[in-house]
Amino acid sequence: MERLFETHQIRRSRECAPLWTLTTLDEGGLPRPEKVVVPGVWESHPLLRRYRGRGVYEQTLRLGGHVRIALGGVSFRARVFLDGALLASHYGAYTGFEAIALNQPEGEHTLRIEADNRFDADSALHIPNDYYAYGGINRPVIVEEVGDVYLVRCQVSTRQTAAGWTAQAEVTVRNLSSRLFRGALRLQIAGREAEAEITVPGQGLSVCPLTLPCGEVDPWSPGHPALYPVTATLLENGAPVDDLIDRVGFREIRAEGKRLLLNGRPLRLLGFNRHEEYGSFGLSAPLEAMVQDVQLLRSLGANCVRTAHYPNDPRFLDLCDEAGLLVWEESHVRGFSEAQMRHPRFMEQLLQCTREMVEQHFNHPSIFVWGSLNECADDTAWGADCYRKIFALLRRMDPGRPVTAALLERPGGQVYDAPDLISINLYPQWYHDTPVREALDRKLREIARGGGAGKPVLVSEIGAGAIYGCHDPFGEAKWSEERQCAILKDQIASVLAHPDVCGLFLWQFADVRVAEEWAPSRPRTFNNKGVLDEYRRPKMAFRVVRELFRAAAREGGAG
């Protein structure tokens, strides 16, 4: 299931059956083809726990006409074939893409998807990192039958005026035929309707803007996450030929002085960094596991979550929309040096991932800020230029949301003037013994000198590690649950007491597997800083953080 609600009533759409045949092509793979579940990662198979290579997924489908195959995510490179004909290629595990097959005869066809999670010189973003690069088809595969002309996306921005709320939409339409299409678009939201004529050139795209005054609707907020369905309908000669259904929330987010405002009310952010990583499922989890994560986050007293360090599954974002859980979503790149950022394909691949993230997730009201370039070379001129290019792209694509980047604690940053929200990753008491308040004040002084004075500041990462079940009765040994509790108490209390900080995201929600290359500095080959382990078993820190977050929420709400 691609989303948590019906996205079409006119277009015929279905998810592929869950069992596919997987054949591996490289050393360390399967001895013979086997049936596996999609979506899923091949590391879930006991023989492929450390497999890095290529895999071929095949399934027989019955279809006909123009076919649109929507792939939610393939790790890390993908090629899509129908009956042996190449339809599409894609780079990047965390955003979706489509493959189009025209004029297919009605009957049985073979769909083949090749996945490849090898590291190679052509890949700028896909490198050994502090999380694991899984392989396989990690998100749903949807097969749709479309006509000559179909709706690609419908992006809706909301704005509050003196007369009430307004919805401004941009609807993108694609024409697969060679003839000029003339028709109309109808948009329905919150009991209101608008219609406009549209023409689409042969084998081309058109974008149609539509504005709906919606009056007095219920705004979306963490305490009242009101959602409204949006239906875009394409008409030809007055008859509906295609549709697209999504959901939106009416809300405005902006930075004003040192505060972040949601619908005019200041936000105090209490959150976690979360990888899409599950002990039994790797990068790809069933809906039940996503629901449990949202429930755990809310039970901890969190009002926000950061999608470290890549776009998340749209179903998880749907759950956050419904639960009123604010989301910082960021495009995929983490911890790159200037040398790595000088890779000839770095900006190309990063810009692609960023564009796809915004296009595909634009309508989620829970997303309050876009981010990118976590802990990269912001202390060099080359790196700073990369940050500015990404911020410029994000602002062009979505002027209605702030932009940010999680910057390292180290001195010498050159981009403090560039984002709307300044975010810093601090690890006092874990990687060094500096008192938390001293480390924070030192960084704030540097930010002010570097052009960030007067902007809202957020601690985007802070935390300490513990191995589940590792105990020290004296509470002093690092990696013990007792020491993690003591450090987190100090960190959270010090950050939340600071008048110039609007919140924090703890690193991290749950333990995650890391690349083998990181094993010497990561016990168990895991990043162990979660308040839960990879199977969602709570550590002692779970209760400590819950008490601190709940107390902080009582003192000041989240808008």
N, C-alpha and C positions, 0 to 999 in steps of 0.2 A: 504494500500500500504506500503510494507516494506521499499522500497527505492524510490528515485525520478527518477529512470531510470529502464529500463528493465534489469533484472539480469540473465535471461535465454532465449535462443532461441530454445534449444533442449529439455530441461527438461520441463515437463508440470507443471505449477505452477499457483495457484490462491489464492486470499485472500478470507477468509470466508465471507459469507453474513453478513451484519452489525447487523441484529436483532437476538438476542439469548434469550432464556428463562432463567431467573435468579430466583433461589429459595434460600432464606436465611435460615440458620439453627439455629440461636441463638437469644436470647432475644433482642428486639429492632429492629428486621428485618421486612420484608414485611409480611402482613397477608396472602398473596397467591402469587404464582409465577407470574412474570410479564415479558413482553418483554422489553429488554434494548439494548442499542447500544454498540457494541464492535468494536474498542477499546473505553474504557471509564472506569471511576471509579464509584463505586456504591454510593459514597457520592454525586454525581450529582442528584440522585433521591431525591425528597423532603422528603421522609420518611426515608432516610438512611443517613442523613447529618452527624450523629455522630455514625453510626453503626460500631462497632468493633467486628468482628466475622467471620463466614464462609459463603461462598456463592457458589452455584453450577450453572454453566452455561451449557446449553445444546443446541445442534443444530444437525439436521439431514443432512448428507452429502451423495452425491453419489460419490463413489470412488472404486478402485480395485487395486490389485497388491501390490507392496511394496509402502508404504505411509510414507512420512516424513512430520510431522507436526512441523512447525517452529513457536515458540511463542516468540514474541519480548519482553514481560515483563508481569509478573503476580505478583500482590501485595498481600502478601509478600511471602507466601508459595504457591506452586502449586502442584496439582496432576492431571495427564492427563489420561483419560480412553477412549477407543474405544470399544463400545458394551460391556461395563462393565469390560473389561480387563485393568488393570493398565499398562500404557506404560512408564511413566516417573514421577519423582518428582523433584522439584527444590526449592531452597531457594534464595530469593533476587529479588527485584522488578525491578531492573534497567539494567539487562542484559538478553539476550535471551537464549533459550535452545531449544532442539529438542526432539521429541518423534517419534519413529519408530514402524510401524506396518507392519509385513511381510505377504505376500501371502494372502491378503484380497480378498474375492470373490467380483466380480463386482456387485454393487448394493447399496442400501441405508444402511447407518451405523449411529450410534449415537455417536457423540463426546461430552464428558463431561469433563469440566475443573473445578476443585475445587480450590477456592482461599480462603486464610485465612490471615487476617491482625491483628490477636490478638497478644498481647505481652505475651510471656511466657518464662519459664526458659530455653528452648532449643534454644532461639534466642539470639545471642550475639550482632548483629548489629541493630536489629529492636527493638528500645526502644523509649519511649517518648522523643521528641527532639524539637529543635527550628525550625522545619518544620513539616508538617503533614504526617503521614504514612497512605496513602490511601489504599483502598481495591479494588480488581477487576482485570480485564484483561486490563491493561493500554496501551498496544501496539498491533499492528496487529497480527492476526493469519493467517498463510499461510499454505496451504495444497499442497503438491507436490507428484507427482508420480515418483519414481526413479527406476532404474534398480538394478541389483545385486551389481554393483559398481558405486559409485557416488563421486563427488567432494565436499569436506567439506569446505575448505577455500583456498584462494590464497593470501598470504601476500607478498607485494612488497616493497623493500627498494630501494631508489635511491641514487646514489653517483656521484659526479662530478669528472672527471679525466682529464688529459691533452688531451685526445682524445675525450672528450665530456662526456655526461651523460650515466650512466649505470643503468639498472634495474636488481635487484637481487630478484628472487622470490622463495618462498617455497610453494609448492602446496601439500595439504593434501588430500589423497584419502581413502575412506572407502569401504571395501568389506563386504557385508551382507551375501554372500554365504559361503559355506564350502570349495569351490574349490580355488586353487591358481589362481589369475588373472595375466595375462601377456598382457601388452598393451603399449600404448604410451601417452605422454602428449604433447600438443602443446600450446605454449604461444604466444600471439600476443599483441604488444603494440607499439604505435607511429610508425606504418608502418613497424615494425621489427617482426621477427618470430623466435622462437626456438622450438626444439622438442627433447624429451628424452624418452627412454624406461623406463617402470616402472613395477614392480611386487608388488602385494599386497597379503599378506597371507589370507587364509580363515578366515572370521570373524575378520579381523584385519585392521590396518591402516598403510599407508606408506606415507612418506614425500619425495617429489621429488624437488631437487634444480635446478633452471634454471637461467642462466644469459644472458641478452640481452644488447649488446652495442647499445645505441640509438642515439648517435651522438649529433647533435645540435638541441635540442628541446627547446621549450619555458619554462623557469623555472616558478614555481608557487610562487607568492608573493601576499601580500595584494593589491598592486596596479595593478597586472596582474595575476589573479588567473587562470592560464592555466591548464586545466584538460585533461587527456588522458584516453580513455577506455582501460581496460585490459580484454582480453578474454582468459580463460583457457579452453581447449577442451580435453576431455578424449576419446581415440580411442581404439577400439578393432578390430583386423584384418584389420586395416586401416580405419575403419568406425567410425564416431563420435557417442558416446553413451551418453555423458553428457557434460554439459558446465556450466561455471560460469563467469559472467561478473561483473566487478567492475570498479572503476575509481581511478586514482592516479595523483599526481602532482610531478614534479621533483623539489626537494628542499632539502637543507641540513640545519640543525639547530644545533648550538653548543654553549657552554659557553666558552668564552676566556677572561681570566682576569676578570674584572668587567663588561664585556659586554656580551650580548646575541646576537649572529650573525645569520642572516638568509641569506643564499647564500652569506656569507662573508660580509654582511652589518649589521651595528648595529641596533637593535630594540629599539624603545622607546614605551613602552606599555601603552596604554590608554584604560582601560577596565572596565567591570562591572562583578560582581558576579551575576549569574542568576539561580534561581530555576526553574524547570519545574513545574510551578504552575500558574494556570489561574483561575480567579474568578468564571467563569461559568463551568469550566471543570476539576478543580483540577489538578492532575498529568497528565492527558491525554487530549491533545488538538488536534483539527483538524489542518491540514496543513496550512490553512489560518492564524491561530493564530501564528504559528511558523514563517511564512513569515513576518507577521507584526512585530514580535519581532526583527528579523534580520534588517528589515527596520528602526525600531526605534533605534536600536543600532548604525547603520551606520549614521543616522541623528544626533545622539548625538556626533558624531566625534570619536566614539570608534573604535579601530582596533582589539580588542580582547575581549573574554568572558571566564569566568571560570564556569564550570559546577558544581556549589556548590549544594550538596556535594556527587555526584554520577554520574555514566555514563549517558549520555543523549540519547534521541531517535536518531537513525541513520539518520532519515530524517532531523532533525535539524542540525546534523553534515554535511549532504550533502549540506544544504543551506549555511552553513559557508564556505564549500569548494568553492562553486560557488561565494560567495560574497567576498572572500578574508578576512574573519574574523578569526583571529587567535584564537585557542581554547586551554585552559588549561583544560584537562579532568582528573577527579580524581575518584578513587574507593570509595565505600560507607563506610564511618565512620566519625563521627563528635563528638568532645567534650567529649571523653572518659577519665575517670580517670584511674589510675593504677588498682584499684579494678575491674572496668569494663573490662579492657584489660586482666585481669587474668581469665576471664570467660573461662571455658574449651573448648569452641568451637570458641572463638574469632579469633584466627589466622587461623583456618580452614576455617571459613566463609569469612574472609577478603581476604585470599589468593585465594579462589574460585572466588570471585567477581572481584579481580584484574586480574586474569588470563583471565576470560571471557571478561572483558573490553578490554584488549590489543588484544586478538585474534579477537574479533568482530569488532574493530574500528581501527585496525592497519593502514589501507590504506588511511585514511582521511588525506590529506596533511595539513589541517587547524590545526590539533593537533600538537602543538609545544612543549608540555611538559606533562609528566604524573605526577600526584600527588596522595596523599593518606593521611590518618590520620590527618585530619584537627583538630587543637587545642586539641590534645591528650596529654598524660603524657610524653612529651619529657624531662621533668625535673627529671625523675626517671630512674634508671638503667634498670628496667624491660621495661618501655615504650620505652626507647631509643633502646633497642634490637629489639623491634617490628618494629620500624622505619627502622632499618638497614636491617631486613629481607625483608621488602616490597621493599626497594630501590634495594636490590640485585635481587629480582625477576623481577622487572621492567627492570633492566639493562640486565639480561639474555634474557628476551623475546624481548627486543628492544634496542639494543646498539646505535641506531641512534637518540634517543631523550633524552634530559636532564630529570632528575627526581627532584621533589621538594615536600615540604609539607608546608602548612600554619601553622606557629607556633604562639603561644600566645605571647602577649607583656610581660608577666610576666618574671622575671629573672630566671636563673637556667637551661636553656636549655643545653642538653647534646648531641645534634646531629648536631651542626653547621658544623662540618667537613664532614658530610655524603652526603648531596644532592649536585647536580651540581648547582642549583639555590636556594638561600636562600630566603624564603618568610616569611613575618611577618605580623600579624594582629594587627593594632594599632587603638585605639579609643580616642586619646586626644581631649579635648574640648567636648566630649560626656559623657564618663564614668569617666573622671577625667579632671581637669582643667590645666594640664601641657601644656605649649606651644608645638605646633606640632614639631618644629625643635628640641626642647630640648628632647622630648620623642623619636624622631627618632635617634638623636645622641647617646643617652644613650643606645638604643638597638644595634646600630651599634658597639659601643665599646665592648659590651658584646659578640657580634658575633665574632669580631676579636679575643678577648681573648679565645673564645671557639673553635677556629680552622677554622673559616670561613673567615679569612682575605684574601683579594684578589679575592673573589668570587662575581659574580653578586648578587645584592640584589633587591628584589621586595617587595613593600607593597601590600600584597595580599588582605587585607581588611582595609578599613577606611571609616568612614561615620557617619551619624547622622540621627535620626528619625524625622518623621513628620506625623501627621494624615491628610489625604486629607481633605481640607476644613477647617482645624483648623488654625485660624489666630490670631495674636497678633499685634496690631498697633504699639507697641513699639519694636517689634522684639526680645523680650527677653525670652519669655516663651518656655521651652522645649516642644516638640511635635507640636509646631507651624511651619507652612511652612516658615515663615520668619527666625526663628532661624536655621532651617535646612540649608537654603541658606547661612547664615552667616558662619556657621561652615564649610560647604563644601568648600566655597571660601578659607578659611584659610587653610584647610587641603590640598586641591589640589595644591594651590600655593606653600605651604611649601615643599611638597613632590617633586613636579616637579622641584623646584629650587635646590634640593640637588644633588650635583655632583656624589654621590656614590650610587644613586638609579636609576634603569633602567626603572621604571614605576610603575603604581598602578592600582589596581582593586577596584572600589568603591563598598562598601556594601550599597545598592545593586540596581539592576535594577528595580525590582517591589516588592511591598509588598507581603508577603506570609503568609498563615495560619500556625499556630503552634499547637503543641499538647496541649490538655486541661491542662495538668500538668504545662505548662509554662504560663498560663493565668495571674497569679498575677503580673508578670513583663512585660507583653506584652499586652498593650491596644488593645481591640477588639479581643483578642486571635490571633493577627497577629504580625509578625515582620514588623514594619512600616518604615523601613529605605530606602524603595525604592524611586527613583525619579519619579516613577509612582505608582499608586495604583494597586490593584490586577486586576482591569478591564482595565488597561493601560490608565487611565486618568492621564495626566501629572500634577505633582505638580509644584510649582514655581521653585523648584530646577532644573527641567528639562532644562529650558532655561539657568540658571546659569552654569550648567555643560557643556552644549553644547557650550557655548561661550568660556569657559576655555579650553575644549578639542580641539576645532577647532583652537584656538590660539596656543596651544601647538603643534598640528600637523603641523601647518605652519612653526613653528620654527625648527622642526626636524621630519623627516618621520619615517615610520615603516618598512623600508627595501623593 
